[in-house]
């Protein structure tokens, strides 16, 4: 869930992630969020709309907008690495180290 810290209201419900995220990273411009799941060796990318359009997609009853991931991809973790460094360049380029 993404919350508005001023009102404590739920703004977005992020869909697609089944386990707890091991790592989260926002892009510098705040438009993208990446979550890494080391159990499934998957990363998920969500894109956020900001400004007056940010509430499009939410229910009429004030329910949060449900956001499916923009991208969902597996990655190779043969060495069973427990730490991942993420760099979000845009919705098509996510670098993991």
C-alpha positions as a printed Julia matrix, in Angstrom:
97×3 Matrix{Float64}:
   0.0     0.0     0.0
   1.08    3.56   -0.66
  -0.16    6.13    1.86
  -0.55    9.9     1.73
   1.47   10.95    4.76
  -0.52   14.17    5.22
  -3.91   12.46    5.48
  -2.92    8.83    6.28
  -5.23    7.8     3.43
  -4.44    4.77    1.28
  -3.67    6.13   -2.19
  -2.47    3.11   -4.18
  -2.63   -0.65   -3.73
   0.32   -2.29   -5.48
  -0.66   -5.51   -7.19
   1.51   -8.42   -8.29
   3.87   -8.95   -5.37
   3.1   -12.07   -3.31
   5.88  -12.03   -0.69
   7.46   -9.36    1.43
   9.81   -7.19   -0.58
  13.45   -7.56    0.37
  14.43   -4.25   -1.25
  12.54   -1.18   -2.46
  13.85    1.7    -4.53
  12.19    4.79   -5.98
  13.53    6.42   -9.11
  15.08    9.84   -8.54
  12.05   11.56  -10.06
   9.65    9.52   -7.87
   7.71    8.14  -10.85
   8.8     4.51  -10.49
   9.07    2.06   -7.6
  10.99   -1.22   -7.83
  10.49   -4.07   -5.38
  12.87   -7.04   -5.29
  11.81  -10.48   -4.04
  14.87  -12.65   -3.38
  12.72  -15.69   -2.58
  11.25  -15.79   -6.09
  14.18  -13.93   -7.76
  11.77  -11.41   -9.25
  11.63   -7.66   -9.52
   8.52   -5.57  -10.01
   8.27   -2.01  -11.37
   5.29    0.26  -10.77
   4.76    3.65  -12.43
   3.0     6.42  -10.51
   0.96    9.28  -11.91
   1.35   12.47   -9.93
  -0.65   15.67   -9.72
  -4.31   16.05  -10.59
  -4.4    12.69  -12.42
  -3.07   10.72   -9.45
  -6.49    9.57   -8.28
  -7.73    8.28  -11.63
  -8.35    4.57  -11.26
  -9.46    4.72   -7.64
 -12.95    3.64   -6.68
 -15.8     6.1    -6.33
 -15.98    5.21   -2.65
 -12.51    6.63   -1.99
 -10.84    3.23   -2.3
  -7.19    3.3    -3.35
  -6.29    2.91   -7.01
  -5.05   -0.61   -7.76
  -1.79   -0.5    -9.7
  -0.6    -3.59  -11.56
   3.15   -3.7   -12.13
   4.42   -2.0   -15.28
   7.1    -4.72  -15.44
   7.65   -8.04  -13.72
  10.78  -10.02  -14.48
  12.91  -12.75  -13.04
  16.63  -12.48  -12.57
  19.47  -14.95  -12.2
  20.6   -15.4    -8.6
  22.68  -18.58   -8.86
  25.08  -17.36   -6.17
  22.13  -16.75   -3.81
  23.14  -13.13   -3.25
  21.38  -11.55   -0.28
  21.97   -7.9    -1.16
  20.87   -6.17   -4.35
  21.64   -2.61   -5.47
  18.94   -1.19   -7.72
  19.16    1.72  -10.14
  15.89    2.76  -11.79
  16.61    4.59  -15.03
  13.07    4.48  -16.44
  10.24    1.96  -16.86
  12.3    -0.01  -19.39
  15.73    0.1   -17.75
  16.26   -1.24  -14.23
  19.8    -2.18  -13.28
  20.6    -4.61  -10.49
  24.05   -5.2    -9.04
